[in-house]
Amino acid sequence: MADTWEKEKMAKIKKQYNMTMDTIVEWEAEKKAKAKRQMELKEGDNSERKREKALEEYNDEITRINKVAAASRLTAEEKRRSAERKVREKAERIRVTGKLPGACGCF
């Protein structure tokens, strides 16, 4: 009973984590593509100075996007680990008591 419950909960957590990671990857790709389009628009003139400035802005934007994505990945990983730890603790409690924990602790 505890093993099946634990497997179900772990699968649900993994699915949620994968969805979050997919969202982060999509966001990152979208933002990088937008930054590249903006750079190409700004780079349109033949001025070397404008081209250098556009490239510098692009590199800054890519760095910012990478930092945000890395922080989001770290947060998602921590959330996944925390949820898995809670599930393991509840599964152990189920194994010891032989009962599923109540949904509401108010009674």
N, C-alpha and C positions, 0 to 999 in steps of 0.2 A: 504494500500500500504506500509506504513512504517513498520507495524507490520510484514508482510510477509518478507519484505526485511531484517528486523532485525533478524527474526527467521532463515532465510537462512544463514546469515553471522555468527550468533552465533553457528549454527550447524557445519559450516565449521571450525570455530575456535576450537570447542570442538573436532572435528575429528582430526585436526592437533595436538592438545594437547595430545590426547590419543595415536596417533602414536608416538609422541616424548617420552611419558612416556614408551610405549612398547619398544622402542629402548633402552632407558636407562636401563630398567629391563633386557633386553637381554644382553646388554653389561656387566652389573654388574654380572649376572650369569656366563657368559663366562669367565670373568676375575677371579672370585672366583674359578671356576672349574680348571682353569689353575694354579692358585696359589696352590690349593690343590694337583694337580698332581705333581707339582714341589716339594712340601713339601714331598710327599710320595717317590719321587725318591731320594731326599737328605737323607731321613730318613731310606733308605734301609739298610745302615750299622747298625751294632749292637752297635755302640759306643753311649753311653749315651750323651756325649758332642755334637756330631753331631746331635743327635735327638733333643736336647734342642735348638740348634742354628737354626735348620730347623723350629721348632715350633715358635720360636721368629720371624724369617723372615716371616713366614706365617701370624702371627698375625699383623705384621707391614704392610704387603701387604693388608690384609683385611681391616685394618684401613684406608689405603690410598684409596682403592677402595670405601669404604663407604663415605669418604669425597668427592671424585670426584662425585659420584652418587648423593649425597645430594645437592651439588652445582649445578649440572645439573638440578635436580628437581626444585630447587628454581628459577633458571633462566627460566625454562619452565613455571613455575607458574606465574612469573612476566610478562613474555611475553604474556601469555594468558589473565591476568587481564588487561594489557595495551590495547590489541587488543579489548577486550570486552568493555572497557571504550570508545574507539574511535567509536565503532559501536553504542553504546548507544547515544553518542553525535551526530553522523550523523543521527540516526533515529529520534532524537528529532528535528534536523534541518529539516528533511523531513516532520515531522508532522507540524512544524510551517509554512514552505514555501509551502508545498504540491508538491514539485518537488524533483527528485533525484539529488544529487550533481553531478556535472560534473566530468568526469574521469580525465580530464587534466585541471589544473588551469593556464595554460599558455596563454589563450586567454581572 
